[in-house]
Amino acid sequence: MKSSKSIVLFAFIFLMLGCTTTDKKHVEPYGYSVKLWEKLSILELSTVIENARNNSESWVSYPFFYPQHLFDLSNLKTYSVNYLAQSSESNKKSTIIIIRDGFLDDSVRGDIHELVIEKTEDQWKIKSAKRAFRCWRNPDSVSYSVEKCP
């Protein structure tokens, strides 16, 4: 009897360990591991968008154009932009993931940004922004974090 209780307790502990979250966050469906994000102020990005809106620039109506206007995509080996709409029918909230790689830097290899945007009163606005970095010389060279690159 004592043995079966031990087995049940042992199974319960392993079940709980399997359900426990870690600090690692995978950016789905892309499989990139982000250990720790840095929350960014949205003021600078929102100002660029607002100035473009005031100048009647058409790109502000199409959030999948935001990365090309908000981030420097030159002098990179690769970059990718992933646009995740909440709904394809009446989208009011989206997430944009920008991954830049191959920086001309001897320690920082690239970065990843995540923008959450919402449509209110027929205008897209950034609700949150965060980023993390990837290092050239790091034992864990596939993960992103805010830790300083060696």
N, C-alpha and C positions, 0 to 999 in steps of 0.2 A: 504494500500500500504506500509506504514511504517512497519507494522507488518511482511509482507512477506520479506522485505529486511532484517529485523532483524533475521528472521528464516534462510535465506540464509547465512547471515554472521555467525550466530551461527553454522550452519552445516559446513561451510568452516573452521572455527576455530577448530572444533572437528576433521575434516578430516586431517588438518595439524598436530594436536597433535598426531594423530594416526600414521602419517608418520615420526614423529620426532624420531631421534635415541637417545639412552641413552648411558651412559658409559658402560653398561653391554653388554658383547659379549657372545653369546652362541656358544659353540663348537659343531657344527652340525656334524653328526646327534645324538650326544651323550647327548645333553641336559644339559651339565655342564655350569654353569654361571661363566664367568670370568669377574670380575669387572674391573681389571686393570692388564695388562701384564707388565713384566719387560723384556726389550730387553737385550739379552745376547751377549757377544762377541763369535764369532764362532771360534776364533783362537785355543782354547784348543781342542775342538771337531774335528776340521779340522786336527790338528796335530796328533791326535790319528789315524784318518783315513789314513792320508798320511804315517805315520810310518807303519801301517798294509799293505798298498799298496806296500811300499818299501820292506817289508818282504814277499811279495807274498801271503798274507793271503787272502783266497777266499771270506770271508764275505763282503769285501768292494765292491764286484760286485753286492751284493743283499741288497738293502737298508732296507728291512724289518728285517735284522739282526742287523742293527745299534743300536737299543735300548739296546740289550743284551751286546753290547761291549762298549757303551758310557755312560751307566747309571748303578748305583748300584741297583740291583733288589733283593738284599738279605735283610733279616730281615724286611719284609713288610707283612702286613695282606693280601693285594691284590695289583695287578698291572694289567694294561691293556695297550695294544699297538694297536693303530688304524692306519692303513696305507691307505691313500687316494690317489689313482693314478689319475693324470689328464686325462689319457686315458688308456684303457686296451690294445689297439692295438700298439701304438707307444708312450709309456710313456716317456716324457722328464722332467716332473716336478711332484713332489709328496709332500704330507704333511704327517708327522708322528706325532701322538699325543701319548704321554706317560703319563699315569696317575698312580701315586704311592700313596698308602694309607696305613695308619697304622704305621706311623713312631714311633720309640721308643723315643719319645720326649713328654714332658708334655704340650707343647704349639702348635707346628706345627704337624698337622695330616698327611699331605701329600702335594704333589705338582702335577702340570701339566706342561708339556713341549710341545711346538710345534716347530717342525723342518720343514723348507721348503728346499727341496733338488732339484737340477737340474742335468740333465745328459748332460755333454758337452765333446766332444771328447772321448766318451765311458767310461767316469768316472763320478761317482756321487759326487757332491760337495754340502756342506751345504751353502745355500744362506742366511738363517736367522734362528735365534733361540730365543725363548722367554719362560718365565716361570711365574707361579703364585703359591701361596701357599694356603692351606686350613688349618684352625685352629681347634683345639679341642674345645676350649672354645670361642665361638663366637655366638652372637645372630643369625647371618646369617651363619650357619654351613655348608651350601651346596655350597656356592660360593667360588671362588678362587680370590685372590688379591695379590698385593705386600705389602699391609699394614702389619705392624708388628703384630704378633699374641699376644693376651693377656695372 
